[in-house]
Amino acid sequence: MTTSASRWPFARLPLRFSAQATLVVLTLSMPCAASAQAKTEGPAVSVAAPTVTVVPVQRTDVTQIVSASGGLLARQDVVVSARVSGAEIVDLLADIGDTVAKGDTLARLNDQTLIAQLQQADANLAAAGAAIASAEGQAASADANARQANTALDRSQQLRRDGTVSQSALDQAQAAADSANAAVQSAQAGIASAKAQQAQAQAARDIAALNLSWATVTAPVDGIIADRTARLGDLSASGMAMFDMIRDGQIEAELEVVETDIVKVHVGDPVSVRVAGLPLRDGTVRRISPQVDPVSRLGTVRVSIDDQDGLRVGIFASADIQTAQRTALTVPVSAVTTTGNESVVQKVVDGTVEQATVKLGVVSAGLREITSGLDEGDTVLLRAGAFFRTGDRVTPVLPEAAAAPSPGTLTDTATAEATE
């Protein structure tokens, strides 16, 4: 019978010998593993600095723009109203959209009653003239009587001094003269009264003539008929609106501007106006409201528009108001990163990224004005971000060179992906 010891002769070897054998095997295998690892890694390779697109800081013309929106309305509305009451509208000669000149007839009212009133006023005026003539005749008669009475009084006074007439005769002559003189004064007052009545009659006649002229409703100014509320057969009422006009046909934009921007706007600033369905129009700030709505915090600005073709009251309009224009240091908007109240750009100095804090101005045509923090000629990353930090080495290229990268060259996008 074969035992386990005879089947496995190594089983009877001492434990110390087994451990020594294992150590020998491991020692022999280590050089092989080190050799394989060395073959896998190969020689060390140097990594080139990533290529980034940069732009120079340069001076350009920037324009400060205030954007606003609103609508079109008439520069000046004119209301044409009836001036007489109770007259029937018998004719309408103008309609909405008509262009009229000052003095053109817009409507006619029934004038029969007004003609009769004028004729009555003429008759009253004639009667007043006759009354004046009568009063003047009475005055002339009274004046003659007064002269005769005064002459008799003078003669009586002379005779009384001579003692040829009595005192009673002198008294009678004195009374007659006084009465004649009073009659003259009364006649003069009658003339004045008659003349006053004539003036009153003349005023009544003028009013009647004016009312008759108002039976023909005319345009008070040149312009366009914007609305007509009068209808044939209606009875006029004094002050009743019959037509609305746009004076001289001038239409302008009324824009709403936030309170923080309206302080930047000045009368005369140039404006680019966009009207729904029409080409871009040039305009000018004509008037700025002195008040801001306390609820909406918006103020209104009136803009006159040069080209009036196609404009209609009520159309929506938006505009860009050019409030300032100057030459300033600028960088592309993408080169600036703003966090909280701090804005930074990433400069490239001798191939090394440096972060610079800047103060910003206006945005104009994709460029951001830099008021401090950079100098003309500095170079900054076209696209600022977290992909690079201060001290990173980069290879700067201008946008023209970066437009067609050579094979094996890292672009901004590739660099960003590699960094992530």
Summary of the structure (lengths in Angstrom):
residues: 420
radius of gyration: 54.0
end to end distance: 72.5
largest distance: 218.3
contacts: 1203
relative contact order: 0.18
helix: 36%
strand: 35%
